[in-house]
Amino acid sequence: TETIWLGIDPGVSGGICAVAVDTAGKMRMTAVKMPRDEKELLNTLAKDFWKKILKTGNDVSFFAFVEQQVPRPTLMSGHVSVLPSTCILFANYQAIKVGLIANGIDFEVVSPKLWQRRYTCFKSAVNTKRKLSRSEWKSVLKALASRIWAREKKKATLWSADATLIVMDGMCRQKILSECLLSRLLQD
């Protein structure tokens, strides 16, 4: 049977990357922006949505890797508070997990440190020994994701980059995608 693997970056400016792997090992990819409301999210997490986009048959299994989110209190003016953006992010994360369960899709929650660890060796591409800023690190991740998307003759976007790398990392950890193949994709 064919398998569709989902990588999900639950941020408001995140996305969902889907990789279909057929029985011969051939891969097809697509990505969508993170839906803006719960109804659209539920529809996007539906199996039929991905089957149609990736043009698969009906005998398809699914598995998702969801980037873990935790509420992060912030110290503002001497008081601990939670920013509204953090609340939205955590709500998206919870809604995604419920949506996957409602659609019968098994998933693994993946910490950002776990999936990003695979790609830290590429920091040297920036040619600096100092610690990278968040935006510099995001640029490195986007460049890596663009190498993967190049085989689809597409470019990675800021909203698709993390989701792409999350799904590729998960597929490597599940032994679906070999480390050698991922390294070749990232080097091209």
Summary of the structure (lengths in Angstrom):
residues: 188
radius of gyration: 16.9
end to end distance: 29.4
largest distance: 58.5
contacts: 549
relative contact order: 0.19
helix: 48%
strand: 22%
